[in-house]
Amino acid sequence: MSQIPILIINLKRRTDRLAKITEQLDRLSLSFERVPATDGMLMTEAEKAALCPNRYWFGHRYLADSQLGVYNSNLTCLRLGLERGWKRWCILEDDLELSRQFKECVDPDFALPNSVDLLKLEALARKGDRGWAIPIDRVGELSIVLSAFPRAGRGAYLVTERGAEKLLQTTSVMSAPNDETMRHFARTGVLTFELCPSVAWQYREASDIATGRAHARKSLSRQTLSARLRWKFGRWWTKASNQIVLLYRYGVRVLNMRSHDFAKLEHLAEKKSSEIPP
């Protein structure tokens, strides 16, 4: 089977994760290229400042080293695809479980609408997580949807040449964590479409980012009340500005938003995938 390029972000020391994702992709008869991940713990202060300058209410001092590393690694994958002239490619983190339907998504003939430059294949959905989204298209059992505030998670996604160019223009300097940046498509100029249900999930264990957030939370607690309010306002502004973009782009179709029980859909998809023998 032919396929689009797949890039796997992997730290040199995490050979266990590379082995797991390799086994899954081999089972699906898919090839990939390993991209050495940026190790945030090895970044110098100058490199951190260049990627995420310290500002009054945000900067690299408020983030875990792993968050900086993941962000920079994604930029590396975007640049690599453009350098090689790819029209569409898939970027994966190494701590994922893949469903059989993932193979369909990396088929060159996968029917991606022309308006879609970035499609999330993985998303975090917690119990009771519901959301309103515009149904864009349907591919077999999978739906492509668009909401004003996409779900968290950036562990697996498809990106087009046009989408990568826009992302590098608007996100080369870090102004929010990785998945928060993808959520704010009003700023990046790249609408974040989602596959529902997802075809990839993160392991049921703490990620490198999660284990490093204690430092980030501790630093955040030391900020002034004004800075914390600015951060909360930023999340509200993301939702509001995204909604304005949707109204401009889709007009009355926004009224066709439907409520999705994301948590239930993801649970059923994961259960169905786990019942398929290797």
C-alpha angles and dihedrals in degrees: 000000000000118000143180117256116282121204121197119202107214136164114230092237094052098079089144092064093045090053092051096049091043091054091051095048092046088053089055091045092241127142126213145177122236115228113200106240121231108253105222091200090062096047115111122233089252092054091048092049092050092051097040115011116207113252132175095274104014139032144115091292088069095051136077115248089242091058090055091047095050092048094051091045091056090051088052091054092049092051092046093055092050093047090055094047096241117168095203133004142166126240119200136179115222099242098074139119112213129209124218089253090065087080091062091055094058094048109114088229093056102131102242111175114242091243092059115094096156126032121182112219094181130046137165114244120180128197110289092014107152128167144176116242140168112241105232105171143336127230111188108299092346127089127206109216138175126208135178091243112030119209120266121265134081101187096120131019145144119235132186128217091255092049094049092051092053093046093052091049094052106028107037087107109056116236099160139011118287102267093037089058091053090049094057097070092156087071100037094045091225115110111227109225120188134212112227118231098022123238095210134048135185119247118273089250136083113284123223088257094051093050091051097049094086088077091047093050091047091052091046091054089059093059120104121262088251092057093048091051090050090053092051090046089052091059091048091048090052091058094043097047092045090053090053090052091050091050090050095046101037106022112184091007086079086070087062092067113137131205113247125195092217095178093055093045092051092047092052092046093050091047092050091048093049091054092060110095117234 
